C-alpha cells in the first residue's frame, strides 16, 4: 500500500503510553499523525514510524488546535488518547483540579472532534475515545477523574447517535494499564508497583485496532478491556 492510499489517523497523546502503543499497532497500514503538546516529544516517534507526521498543539489552547487542524486535508480516524488522572478525596480536590481534568479529558476532546467532523464525515470515518473503567464506576479518592470519564462516555454516546450512518464512534474502557500514569497513581497511593498486575499498552492498542478494522457494515460501540490476572499468576 502506497503512502497516498493509506488511511490517515490522528492519535492524541501519541508520543507515550497507550497512544504510542496504538501508533505502533497501526503503523503498518495507516499514516499516523502523532499528537503531542511539544515537538520534542513527538519527533522521536515520527522518526521511527514508516509513514508519520507530527500534530503538535496544546489541546487546551483553542487557537493552537485550530491552527494544527487547518493543516489537515484528510482524516479517516481520530483516536483520543491524551488525558490526565489526578486523584484525591473530594475535600482535598481544588476547583483548579476539577477544571484541569475536565478541560483536557472532556472539553478538549469535544472541541477537537467538532473541528474535525467535516473531514471525518467525508471519509465515513471513525472516532475512538480511550476512556477507563472509571467511566463506569467511581470510588473513594477518584471523584474528579471518574466524573470526567463519565462525562466523556456521555459525550461519546451522544456523538455516536448524532453521527450514526455518517461515521462510527467507539469508546474503549481499559482497566489499569502499565504506563507512567499508573506508576504515578500507585506511588501516590503508597502501593508497591507490580507491572505484571496490569494490562500492557499493546493489549489496549489491539482493542483499538479491532474496532478500526471491523467491516463497515458493523460498529463496535464500546469495548471493556481488563487485566486477566494470567501475567500475575505466571510471575508468582
C-alpha positions in Angstrom: 0.0 0.0 0.0 1.4 3.4 -1.0 1.5 6.4 1.3 -1.3 8.1 -0.7 -3.5 5.1 -0.3 -3.1 4.7 3.4 -5.9 5.8 5.7 -4.9 8.7 8.0 -5.4 8.5 11.8 -4.7 11.2 14.3 -3.7 9.9 17.7 -3.7 12.5 20.5 -1.2 11.6 23.3 0.6 9.6 20.6 4.1 10.0 22.0 3.8 7.8 25.1 1.8 5.2 26.9 -1.4 3.9 25.3 -1.3 6.4 22.5 2.2 5.3 21.5 1.2 1.7 21.6 -1.8 2.5 19.3 0.6 4.3 16.9 2.8 1.2 16.8 -0.1 -1.2 16.3 -1.5 0.8 13.3 1.8 1.9 11.7 2.0 -1.0 9.1 -1.3 0.1 7.4 -2.1 3.7 8.4 -0.5 7.1 8.0 -0.1 8.2 11.6 -0.5 11.8 12.8 1.3 11.7 16.2 -0.4 14.1 18.5 1.5 15.8 21.3 2.0 19.1 23.1 5.7 19.6 22.2 7.7 18.9 19.1 10.5 17.4 21.2 8.2 14.5 22.4 6.5 13.9 19.0 9.5 14.0 16.7 11.2 10.8 18.1 8.0 8.8 17.4 7.5 10.3 13.9 11.1 9.4 13.1 10.7 5.7 13.7 7.3 5.1 12.1 7.2 4.2 8.4 4.7 6.9 7.5 4.0 9.5 10.1 3.8 13.2 10.7 3.5 15.5 13.7 0.3 17.1 15.1 1.7 19.5 17.7 -0.8 21.5 19.7 -1.7 22.2 23.3 -5.2 20.7 23.3 -6.4 23.1 25.9 -5.4 26.1 23.6 -8.2 26.5 21.1 -6.2 28.7 18.8 -3.3 26.3 18.7 -5.6 23.4 17.9 -7.4 25.3 15.2 -4.1 26.1 13.6 -3.0 22.5 13.7 -6.4 21.3 12.3 -6.1 23.8 9.4 -3.2 21.9 8.1 -5.1 18.7 7.5 -6.8 17.7 4.3 -7.8 14.1 5.0 -8.7 12.2 8.1 -10.1 8.6 8.4 -9.9 8.1 12.1 -9.4 10.1 15.3 -8.2 8.4 18.4 -8.4 10.5 21.6 -5.7 9.1 23.9 -4.5 12.2 25.6 -5.7 12.7 29.2 -4.7 13.2 32.8 -5.6 11.5 36.1 -5.4 13.4 39.3 -6.9 11.6 42.3 -7.8 12.8 45.8 -10.7 12.9 48.2 -13.4 15.4 47.5 -12.4 17.5 50.5 -8.9 17.7 49.1 -9.7 18.4 45.5 -9.4 22.0 44.4 -11.6 23.8 41.9 -8.4 24.0 39.7 -8.0 20.2 39.7 -11.6 19.7 38.7 -11.3 22.3 35.9 -8.0 20.9 34.7 -9.2 17.4 34.4 -12.5 18.3 32.6 -10.7 20.7 30.3 -8.3 18.0 28.9 -10.4 14.8 29.4 -13.7 16.2 28.1 -13.7 19.7 26.7 -10.6 19.3 24.5 -11.9 16.0 23.2 -15.3 17.5 22.2 -13.7 20.6 20.6 -11.2 18.8 18.6 -13.9 16.4 17.4 -16.1 19.3 16.4 -13.3 20.8 14.3 -12.6 17.5 12.6 -16.1 16.4 11.9 -16.2 17.6 8.3 -13.1 15.6 7.4 -14.3 12.5 9.3 -17.8 12.7 7.6 -16.1 13.0 4.2 -14.2 9.7 4.8 -17.1 7.9 6.6 -14.5 7.8 9.3 -14.2 6.7 12.9 -13.8 8.3 16.3 -12.3 6.3 19.2 -12.1 7.6 22.8 -9.8 6.0 25.3 -11.9 6.1 28.4 -11.5 4.0 31.5 -13.1 1.5 33.8 -13.6 4.7 35.9 -16.0 5.8 33.2 -18.5 3.2 34.5 -17.7 3.1 38.3 -16.3 5.6 40.8 -14.9 5.2 44.2 -13.2 6.9 47.1 -10.4 9.2 46.1 -11.4 9.2 42.4 -14.3 11.7 42.2 -12.9 14.3 39.8 -11.1 11.8 37.4 -14.1 9.4 37.3 -16.5 12.3 36.8 -14.5 13.4 33.8 -14.6 9.9 32.3 -18.4 9.6 33.0 -18.7 12.9 31.1 -16.5 11.5 28.3 -18.8 8.5 28.0 -21.8 10.8 27.8 -20.2 12.8 25.0 -19.2 9.6 23.1 -22.7 8.1 23.4 -24.3 11.4 22.2 -21.9 11.7 19.3 -22.4 8.1 18.2 -26.2 8.7 17.8 -25.8 12.1 16.2 -23.4 10.7 13.6 -24.8 7.2 13.1 -24.8 6.5 9.4 -22.1 9.1 8.7 -19.2 7.8 10.9 -18.6 5.3 13.7 -17.8 6.0 17.3 -16.2 3.6 19.8 -15.5 4.0 23.5 -12.6 1.9 24.8 -12.6 1.3 28.6 -9.3 -0.2 29.8 -8.7 -1.3 33.3 -5.4 -0.4 34.9 -2.6 -0.3 32.3 1.2 -0.5 32.8 2.1 3.1 31.9 3.9 6.1 33.5 0.4 7.3 34.6 -0.2 4.1 36.5 3.2 4.2 38.1 2.4 7.7 39.4 -1.0 6.7 40.6 0.3 3.7 42.6 3.1 5.9 44.0 0.6 8.4 45.2 -1.4 5.7 46.9 1.8 4.3 48.5 1.5 0.9 46.8 4.3 -1.3 45.5 4.3 -1.4 41.8 4.0 -4.8 40.0 3.8 -4.4 36.2 2.5 -7.9 35.7 -0.7 -7.0 37.5 -1.7 -4.6 34.8 -2.6 -4.5 31.1 0.1 -4.0 28.6 -0.5 -0.8 26.5 -0.2 -3.1 23.4 -3.3 -5.0 24.6 -5.4 -1.8 24.7 -4.0 -0.9 21.3 -5.1 -4.3 19.9 -8.7 -3.5 21.1 -8.5 -0.2 19.2 -7.2 -2.0 16.1 -10.1 -4.4 16.3 -12.6 -1.5 16.4 -11.0 0.2 13.4 -10.6 -3.0 11.4 -14.2 -4.2 11.7 -16.1 -4.2 8.3 -18.2 -1.1 7.5 -21.5 -3.0 8.0 -20.6 -3.2 11.7 -19.7 -0.9 14.6 -18.2 -1.7 17.9 -19.8 0.8 20.2 -17.9 0.1 23.4 -15.1 -2.2 24.5 -14.0 -3.0 28.1 -10.5 -4.5 28.4 -9.5 -5.8 31.9 -6.3 -7.4 33.2 -6.8 -11.2 33.0 -4.6 -12.0 36.0 -2.7 -14.5 34.0 0.5 -12.5 33.9 0.4 -12.1 37.7 -0.1 -15.9 38.1 2.8 -16.7 35.7 5.2 -14.4 37.7 4.3 -16.0 41.1 
